Amino acid sequence: MVDFSSVHVTHVDREARMLTAAKVRNQVKQFMTLLNSNSPETKVQDFLASHSYFFSGVIDLYGPSPLYSKIKLGSEYVADFAWFDINTLGPEWNLVEIEPPGERLFNAKGDPSAFLTHALQQIKNWQRWIQTNGDYARKLLPNVLYPLGHLYMGRRKELSSKNQETLRQLAHENRMTSRIHTLDWFATAGLQIAEHLSSKTTGGKWTVPVKALTHKDLANGLTGDAKESMNHEYAKTAARLSLEERLKVRERDYLDFG
């Protein structure tokens, strides 16, 4: 086991301090309006890039890594978002694919839609690119080896009981490489933040910036707490633990879509 307890995150994001439960609940309503009006993917992506705490539950808001937006993987691919976690297996990068609210998870026959199949393949393409371009990829994403993909697509209200069972099975089959959620998952995460703030007299105390950083920021190199964590004496060694060990953890930590 690797001990990262000596890595201390001290900076509290100023914009997080300004948040209130009422403000976040209003933002959840704004986000749901985007989904219900089938807004373009760019608008959904821009909203999430300005409200990183809607990722609460998958990103550690008190952790060292900011959320990064529109990360270019060479000239071939662009991940909508990226961040890294620090755990006993060392740093682990997470890459996110966002699909437009109007794209359905299933077709009229109840089979996975072409959009869903393509989105899952997109994540696999990212992972394959990183494996193929290891040293180059690690210049952008330090210590990256086996990134975990996250797909956000479709709406809960569109899922029949049969669809839910099929999606559960598909999520289970892809659990080693990906996590599948509906876009409504973000609204639930936002409401949980609102509940957290409702018991506070002041705003959020987390460290992850409210606004996502850019590809350029990431390409310029990690800074602050992120750099300290990634340069921890055990980070590089731990990051190279076997894929088998990482897959065991992913199996253990697997959660259903939501």
N, C-alpha and C positions, 0 to 999 in steps of 0.2 A: 504494500500500500504506500502511496506517495502522499506526503503531508504538505499541503499548500497553505497551512494555517499561518505561516509567516508572511503571506502576502496580504497586505492591508489596503483596503480601498477607503479613501478618506474624503474624496470630493463629493459633495451633494449638489445635484443639478439645481440651478437657481429657478428655472421655469417649473420644475416639479414642486418647489416650495409654494408656488403661486396657485396651485390647483385646489379646488374645493369639490366636494361631492356633487353639488348642484351643477358645477361647470362640466364635470366629467359626464354626468347623466345627460346633459344637453348635447355633448359631443357624441354620445352613443346614439341619440336620436338623429343627429346629422349623418352618422355613418349608416344607420338603417335606411335613411332616405336615399342615400347613394345606392344601396343595394336594391331597394324596392323600385327605384326608377331605372334599374338596369344601366347605371352609369358606365362609361368606358373604364377599362382596366386602369388607365392612366390616372383617373380621378381617385379611384380606390387606393391605388399605390401612393399617390401624393398625400392623401389623407393619413394613411398609416405612417408615412415617412415623417409626418408632423406630429404624430401621437404615438411614440414608441411604446408607451405603457399599455397599448392595446395588445401588445405581445406578451403581457404578463402571464406567466404560466408555462411559457416555453423559454423565454429569456429571463435571466436572473436580474431584476432591476437593481439589485444591490451589488451586482457583480462588476468585474473590471471591464467587460467589453461593451462598447456602444453598439447600437444598431447601425449597420451600413446599408445604403440604398443603391440599387442599380449597379451591381458589381459585374464588371466585364471579365469574362474568362477567355482570355485571348481575343481573337477577332470573331469567334464563332458563337459564343453564348453570353447571355446576360442574366444573372440571378437577380430577382427583384429585391431581395434583402439577404444580409449575411450577418452573423455574429459568432463569437466563440464562447464556449463554456470551459471552465477549469474544474476538473474533477479528479478522482483518484487514478484515472487512466490518462491524465494529462489534458492538454488543450484539445477541444473538439469543435470543429467549425460546423455551423448550421447554415444551409442555403435554402431560400424560400422561393417558391413559384406561386404567383397570384394569377388566377384566371378571372375574366370578367363575370359579373353577377348574372349575366344573361346566358352563360354557357351552362348547360345542364350536365349533371353527372351521368344520367342514364337516358337512353333513347326510348322511343315509344314502346319498344318490345321489352323494356326492362333490362337490356344489356348495357354494360359500360359504354358510354358514348365515345366517339372518336376523339373528342376533346380531352376526356379523362385519360384515355389510353396514351394520347400524345403527351399530356402533361407529366404522367409518370415516367414516360420514356425520356422526356427532357431532363428530369432529375438524374436518371441513370447516365445520360450523355454528359452531364456536368461531372459526375463522379468518375466516369471513364476518362474524361479530359484531364482531370487532376491526376489520375494514376499515370496517364501517358506523358504528362508534362510536369512531372514531379518537382524538379528544381525550380522551374519557371513559376509554377503555381505557388510554391512556398515563398517566393519573393513577395508575392501579393498577400497570401494567406499564410503567415508564419506557422510552421510545424504542421500544416494540413496534411492529412493522410487519408482518412476515411470520413468525409463530411456526411452529416445526416441531412437528408432532404425533407422539406415540409411543403405539402401541397394544400392550398386553400382554394376551394372551388365549390360551386353549387350552393343551394339553399336548403335548410332543414325542412321548410314547408313543402318542398317538392318531393320529399322522400316518402314513398309508401313503406309499409312494413316489409314487403319483399325487397324493395330497394335498400332499406336499412340493413337487412341481413346480407345482401350481396356486397354492399359497401364494407360491412364489417369483415367479411371474408377476404375481400380485396385488400383492405388495410392490414389484415393479419398476414397475408401472403407477402406483403411488401414491408413488413415491420422491421426487417434488418437494415433496410436502406432508406425508408421514408416514413413520414407520418402524414395521414390524410385527415383534413378537417373541412367542414363547410365554412363558408365565409361568415356565417352567423357566430362562429366561435369567437371572433374578435369582439363582437358586441357583448358576449358573455364575459369576456376578460375585462372589458371596459367597466361593466357593471360591478364586477368584483373589486376593481380599484375604487369605484365610487363608494362601495360599502366599507372598504378599508379607510377611506378618507372621512367617512361620516362620523367615525369615533375619534377623530383628531381635531384639535383646535387650530392646527396649522396644516399646511400642505404636505405633499409627499416628501419623504426623506431619502429617496433612493438616489443612486449615483448615475444611472444610465441617462444620457441627455434626452430630453423630450423630443428633440428634432434629430432625425437620423443623419449620420455623416455620409459623405459621398464616396464614390469610387476614387476620386482624386485624393481625398483625405486618407483613405486606406493605402493607396499607392505611395503616398508620401511617408508611410511608415507608422506603426503603432506609437502612441504617446502615453504619457502619464501612467495610470494604473494598469492599462492594457499592456503596455510595454513591460512594466515591472513583472506582471504575472507571466507573460509569455517568455521572459528572460530568466524566470526562476530557475535555480540550479537543477531542479528535477524535471522541468517542463519538457525539454527535448528528449530526454531518456524515456519519460513516461509516455510521450506522444507516439513512440515507436513500439509500444506494446502490441502484441499480435492482433490481427483482425479478429481472430477467434474470440479473444477476450472482450473486445469491444462489442461483438455481436451478442455475446452472452449478456452483457449489460443492457443492450437494446432489447433483447428478449425479455429481460426482467422488468425493464421500465416501460414496456409497451403500454400505451393507453389507446382506448377506442377513439374513433372520430367523434366530433361534437359540433 
